[in-house]
Amino acid sequence: MSVLMIMIPLALLLAGLGVAAFVIAVNRGQFDDLDTPALRAVFDDDDLVPPVTHASTTNDTDTPKTEQEPSKDGP
């Protein structure tokens, strides 16, 4: 019986803390928009980020073409 004298007030205290946390969350607007976070996973964000290109530092059109000298060993 003495266990009930501890457990009932403890259960009421935990229930009160849960209700208080819920009321605080509602007052701060936690539950105002329930649709957008769920739809955010559906939309593709790749269009918002520019594509990363791995361009080389030298371009083939910038460097002049040089003719190779024929080898002395043969054609």
Residue, then its C-alpha position, 0 to 999 in steps of 0.5 A: m500500500s505504501v508503494l501506491m502513495i509514491m507511484i500515484p503522485l509520481a504518475l500524476l506529476l509525469a502526466g502533468l509534465g507531459v500536458a505542460a510540454f504539449v501546451i508549450a509546444v502548441n503555444r510556440g506554433q509547433f503544430d501550425d504546419l503539418d503538411t509542409p514537412a511531410l511534403r519536403a521529402v517528396f520534392d527534389d532539391d537538386d534543382l535548387v543547387p547548381p550542378v558541380t562541374h569538375a573542369s580542368t584548369t587547362n583547356d585544349t583550345d587555349t594551348p597552341k598545337t605543336e607539330q611533333e618532329p618525326s623520329k629519326d628511327g623511322p616513319 
